[in-house]
Amino acid sequence: MVPLLLVLLLALILFGAGFAVKILWWVAIAVLVIWLIGFVARPKNSSSRWYRW
């Protein structure tokens, strides 16, 4: 019974980790798109960077 519970717990942990990694990939893609839009849409008359850091 204990090995079965361990296998089920491991499957649940791996499923949760896979779901979290998938969400993080979508967040990374969204940040990349926002960064690219900001890079392309920066003012042409300014030689400064469009971000503030």
C-alpha positions as CSV (number, residue, x, y, z in Angstrom):
1,M,0.0,0.0,0.0
2,V,2.8,2.4,0.8
3,P,4.6,2.0,-2.6
4,L,1.3,2.7,-4.3
5,L,0.8,5.9,-2.3
6,L,4.4,6.9,-3.1
7,V,3.9,6.4,-6.8
8,L,0.6,8.4,-6.7
9,L,2.3,11.2,-4.8
10,L,5.2,11.3,-7.2
11,A,2.8,11.4,-10.2
12,L,0.9,14.3,-8.5
13,I,4.1,16.2,-7.9
14,L,5.3,15.7,-11.4
15,F,2.0,16.7,-12.9
16,G,2.0,19.9,-10.7
17,A,5.5,20.7,-11.7
18,G,4.7,20.2,-15.4
19,F,1.7,22.5,-15.1
20,A,3.8,25.2,-13.4
21,V,6.5,24.9,-16.0
22,K,3.9,25.3,-18.8
23,I,2.5,28.4,-17.1
24,L,6.0,29.8,-16.7
25,W,6.7,29.3,-20.5
26,W,3.5,31.3,-21.3
27,V,4.6,34.1,-18.9
28,A,8.1,34.1,-20.5
29,I,6.6,34.4,-24.0
30,A,4.3,37.2,-22.9
31,V,7.2,39.1,-21.4
32,L,9.3,38.6,-24.6
33,V,6.5,40.0,-26.7
34,I,6.0,43.0,-24.5
35,W,9.8,43.6,-24.6
36,L,9.9,43.4,-28.4
37,I,6.9,45.7,-28.8
38,G,8.6,48.2,-26.5
39,F,11.9,47.9,-28.4
40,V,10.2,48.5,-31.8
41,A,7.9,51.2,-30.6
42,R,10.4,53.4,-28.9
43,P,10.6,57.1,-29.9
44,K,12.8,57.7,-32.9
45,N,14.1,61.1,-31.8
46,S,15.5,59.9,-28.5
47,S,18.8,58.1,-28.3
48,S,18.0,56.9,-24.7
49,R,16.8,53.5,-23.8
50,W,13.1,52.8,-23.6
51,Y,13.4,51.0,-20.3
52,R,14.4,52.6,-17.0
53,W,17.1,50.6,-15.2
